[in-house]
Every structure is written in C-alpha cells, then in structure tokens.
Amino acid sequence: MTLRRLALASLLAIASLPFASSSDAAEPARQPSLAVTTVDGKPFTLLEQRGKWVIVNFWATWCAPCIAEMPDISAFVSSRHDVVAIGLAYEDTDKQEIVDFLARRPVAYAIAQLDVSDPPRDFATPRGLPTTYLIAPDGTIAKHFLGPITEKDLAEAITAAKAAKKG
C-alpha cells in the first residue's frame, strides 16, 4: 500500500468516527444529479436513468468491504431489469490501476473514477467506504447505506421505498 493510499484510508477511517459534523458532511440533495465518464469512456448521468432504481456506490480498490460487496451488487443488477448501478472509485490513483483491478474482478455495472478533492456536489462527502445511495425511479434518494451491502439489503430497501410511496 502506497503512502498516499494509507493516508487516504486513515483519513476515511477517522472521518467515519462519530463526532460533530462539519460542512463536508452536508446532507445530499433530495434529487441529486450526477454526470461522470466511466473508465471505458462512456457517459453516465442520473437524469438518463430516470424510471429505474440506481445504485450509486462509492468504493476503492484498497477497501476490503467494498471488494466483498461488489459481487452482490453485480448479481442484483444482473437479476433485475429495473436496476442499474454506478460504482464511483473514490481514490487517488491512476485510471489504469482501476482498469487492471476490474480486469481481475469484473462487475456487471459501470465504474467511474472520482477526484477525491472534488467529489460530486449533490452527494455528501463519504465519511467511510463503502457508501451507497439507492436512487428511486423518480430521482430521489430512497436509502443511504454506510458500510457493505448485500442483495438482500438492496431488495429490502426497494420494497420499503415502494411501500412508503404507496402509504
């Protein structure tokens, strides 16, 4: 692990400790926007995904819980026609390192790399990894997860969000 990665890992671990919040911990937008270019050069926007459930997953190649949840997210996306996902690599590394990582651990969803000094403005700066948002088909945030998720977690969150909309 490089010194840069170790410093980022330490920072993220410290940031996830419970203490008074700062302006970096601002709440995400109710209806967030996101426009990124994936590591394979394709555009991905939340606006174009309206009508589907969208999993927005902040992760890193050095994050063991992130790596552990990737097969569950892939399986969930592959099993449902109404769900898409975007993995946001939240680390300061070369794009090629992420491409090489994905060659060894392929996923069934798009991956983009973020600039850790300029994360998406409509999402709270991750206080730990993995951090995942489930975006409802209307573009609103249905659920925010801190820590690893499973297919069951995602299915239950969608069921709960659908019930809340009806009720």
ChimeraX attribute file (.defattr): number of C-alpha atoms within 10 A of each C-alpha:
attribute: neighborCount
match mode: 1-to-1
recipient: residues
	/A:1	8
	/A:2	7
	/A:3	8
	/A:4	12
	/A:5	16
	/A:6	12
	/A:7	12
	/A:8	16
	/A:9	19
	/A:10	13
	/A:11	13
	/A:12	15
	/A:13	13
	/A:14	13
	/A:15	16
	/A:16	14
	/A:17	10
	/A:18	8
	/A:19	8
	/A:20	6
	/A:21	9
	/A:22	7
	/A:23	8
	/A:24	10
	/A:25	14
	/A:26	13
	/A:27	11
	/A:28	16
	/A:29	13
	/A:30	13
	/A:31	16
	/A:32	16
	/A:33	15
	/A:34	14
	/A:35	12
	/A:36	18
	/A:37	15
	/A:38	17
	/A:39	18
	/A:40	10
	/A:41	10
	/A:42	11
	/A:43	13
	/A:44	18
	/A:45	13
	/A:46	21
	/A:47	15
	/A:48	11
	/A:49	19
	/A:50	15
	/A:51	13
	/A:52	18
	/A:53	25
	/A:54	23
	/A:55	23
	/A:56	21
	/A:57	26
	/A:58	25
	/A:59	27
	/A:60	23
	/A:61	17
	/A:62	13
	/A:63	14
	/A:64	13
	/A:65	16
	/A:66	20
	/A:67	16
	/A:68	13
	/A:69	17
	/A:70	22
	/A:71	17
	/A:72	19
	/A:73	24
	/A:74	17
	/A:75	15
	/A:76	20
	/A:77	22
	/A:78	15
	/A:79	11
	/A:80	10
	/A:81	10
	/A:82	13
	/A:83	19
	/A:84	21
	/A:85	25
	/A:86	22
	/A:87	22
	/A:88	25
	/A:89	22
	/A:90	22
	/A:91	23
	/A:92	15
	/A:93	17
	/A:94	9
	/A:95	15
	/A:96	10
	/A:97	11
	/A:98	19
	/A:99	17
	/A:100	11
	/A:101	12
	/A:102	14
	/A:103	10
	/A:104	9
	/A:105	11
	/A:106	13
	/A:107	18
	/A:108	16
	/A:109	16
	/A:110	17
	/A:111	27
	/A:112	22
	/A:113	23
	/A:114	21
	/A:115	13
	/A:116	15
	/A:117	10
	/A:118	8
	/A:119	14
	/A:120	18
	/A:121	13
	/A:122	15
	/A:123	20
	/A:124	16
	/A:125	21
	/A:126	20
	/A:127	18
	/A:128	20
	/A:129	23
	/A:130	24
	/A:131	21
	/A:132	22
	/A:133	20
	/A:134	23
	/A:135	28
	/A:136	22
	/A:137	18
	/A:138	14
	/A:139	20
	/A:140	17
	/A:141	21
	/A:142	21
	/A:143	16
	/A:144	16
	/A:145	16
	/A:146	15
	/A:147	13
	/A:148	20
	/A:149	20
	/A:150	16
	/A:151	17
	/A:152	11
	/A:153	13
	/A:154	19
	/A:155	12
	/A:156	12
	/A:157	17
	/A:158	18
	/A:159	11
	/A:160	14
	/A:161	18
	/A:162	13
	/A:163	10
	/A:164	10
	/A:165	7
	/A:166	7
	/A:167	6
